[in-house]
């Protein structure tokens, strides 16, 4: 099994520098090293190690580990437990990406060909399972309270994903229902990252809850923005396959707004022409133009900014520090990616 040559364009310099992680550069490197340690198998495993080596070279923005570490710095010192937990949450995230690419038939992730496009769905699913098995082993060495938080976040993530699948083609889906789904499938993990960072730094319960609220609202803003990118983003800049939400009949905030803004005749045309098509790819540019014309893109961006503002307000009682400023900048970055 020969690995093809690829160029990683997922985190181009201008964009990656926007994340204010300089304060946690050294511990973040330790997190990456620990993840790489876990992505190994015995020499006799042969081709499995080739797959693992390919994953080792696909480092993303590391937002979730960054939140663990910054939350820890807000409340005290970063410990070895912070490093371990930060690695665990990133490995959970990476496992979900491997599975998502199978579900969405993604061809590109982080600027490189996906595992499923190179070696098939079986390899991608089992590789995601392998990452999760390593997570289980690492969690067994954590304090019970910490392991319970991680387990609860993983359950919520899966429940959110299942709810989204169950709500496909529900053209009556409300905004509040959509927010509930993305809270479970995405924001809950961000919230747990911040809570765990505080908990491991011996924070007070009030501090930990404030940081958890920050993470939840920032995570909702992140997912709204991610869904916007799927509609109108540039694959060359995002480094991943886009347009899968519409092709898989998943409703996201901008489309929900559009369905609410048009009249019944236009709604019927919209559903038949874009949202329910199964034969060919929909006209992405035409849909983007309609979303722009009816203010749906602007609305989704404004809602993301509202959740960022709520995230920042959640930090009001925490004393001012470089780590708190970095958290605020991280939340702002998370909602600014779709212009």
Secondary structure, 3 states (H helix, E strand, C coil): CCCCCCCCCCCCHHHHCCCCCHHHHHHHHHHHHHHHHHCCCCHHHCHHHHHHHHHHCCCCCCHHHHHHHHHHHHHCCCCHHHHHHHHHHHHHHHHHHHHHHHHHCCCEECCEECHHHHHCHHHHHHHHHHHHHHHHHHHCCCCHHHHHHHHHHHHHHHHHHHHHHHCCCCCCCCHHHHHHHHHHHHHHHHHHHHHHHHHHCCCCHHHHHHHHHHHHHHHHHHHHHHHHHHHHCCHHHHCCCCCHHHHCCCCCHHHHHHHHHCCHHHHHHHHHHHHCCCCCCCCHHHHHHHHHHCCHHHHHHHHHHHHHHHHHHHCCCCCCCHHHHHHHHHHHHHHHCCC
